[in-house]
Amino acid sequence: MKKAPLISFRYFFYDFVRLTGWPLLIFFRPKKFYISKEARNGFKGGFIFMANHNSMKDPFYLIACLFRRRHHFVTTNEVCSTKWKRFLFKTCFLCIEINREKFSMSSFKEITSNLEKGNMVSMFPEGHINVEQDALNPFKGGVVMMAYKANVPIRPVYLEKRKHWYSRLRLYVGEDFFVKEHLGDKGLNTNTVKEVALELEKKEKELEILCSNRRNRA
């Protein structure tokens, strides 16, 4: 796997915004809670950072929680609705634009290419499987297929919703999930993609319960 370049003109604006905003770490006081000892393993190489979505501020919260890595955020085309917004989000925040309803092959290749280069791709795939209609949300299935194609882990995390503007930022971190290891010899098809998506939803739920239990004890 190729390593992402440390210095690139593409990263200039992103690094400038990130480094000049470091004093916000003092305000947010980010704290990470790990679901197990294995979850404490370092965030190295290419992987998918999969988080729940509470508000439009979540990307900034994730950056604060994992400040030392560059986040390549996946965002919908609605966010990049104008040329100015597209330039801002893609240049300053390294966003990868996708169409949630019609996930294109070009978006798939751009994301997997970043993962194979050792970059971290951050996503908020809030889609779920529609059990009654036996239909899979295309974006949720795309996350599974991208991790499989790039052979990188998915790291599920859960952002606790902040009660007040001054509340401390808390992130609950799960273990790396390797799609290929989970499937073994079964390979990737419609049924196994659904199977993995359901397993990922279980991982997200476990982190949500960990968050709830900690709040109840506080």
C-alpha positions, 0 to 999 in steps of 0.5 A, a space after each residue: 500500500 502506498 503512503 500518502 504524501 506528507 506535503 502536497 499543494 492539494 493539502 496546503 489549504 486544508 493543513 493551513 485551516 487545520 493548524 490555525 484552528 488548533 486552539 479549538 482543541 482547548 475549547 472542545 477538550 476532546 476525549 475518546 472512549 474505547 470499546 475494548 483494548 484492541 480498539 486502542 490500536 493506532 489510526 494508521 494507514 488507509 481506513 474508513 472512519 465511519 461515524 453517526 451524524 448529529 449535525 452539520 458541525 460533525 466534520 469539525 468534531 471528527 477533525 478535533 477528535 483525530 487531529 493528527 490525520 487528514 480527513 477526506 470527507 465524503 459529502 453529498 452533491 447537495 452540499 456542493 451545490 455551487 461552484 464556490 461551495 464545491 471549491 471550498 469543500 473539495 479544496 479546503 476540506 478535501 471533500 469527495 463529492 457523491 450522489 447518495 441516490 445514484 452512487 457513481 463509479 467515478 466516486 467509487 474509484 476516487 474514494 478507493 484510490 484515496 484508501 489505497 494510497 493510505 489516506 483516511 476517508 471519513 463518512 457519515 453513512 446513516 442509511 439502513 437496510 429496508 428489511 420489508 422491501 429487501 432493499 439496501 441503501 446504495 450508499 451504505 452498501 457502497 461503504 462495504 464494497 469500497 472497504 472490500 475493494 481497497 482491502 482496508 478496515 472500517 473503524 466505527 465511531 460514535 459522536 456523543 451529541 453535545 447538550 450545551 455549546 460548552 460541553 466536552 466533545 466525546 467520541 466512542 471508538 470501536 475496533 477495526 472491522 475488516 470486510 474480507 476477514 468477516 466474509 472469509 471465502 464467501 466473496 462479495 455479492 448482494 447477500 453478503 453486502 447486506 450481511 456486512 451492512 447489518 453487522 456494521 449497524 450492530 457495531 454502531 449500536 454497541 457504541 451508542 449503548 456504551 455512550 448511553 451507559 456512560 451518561 447514565 453513570 455520570 
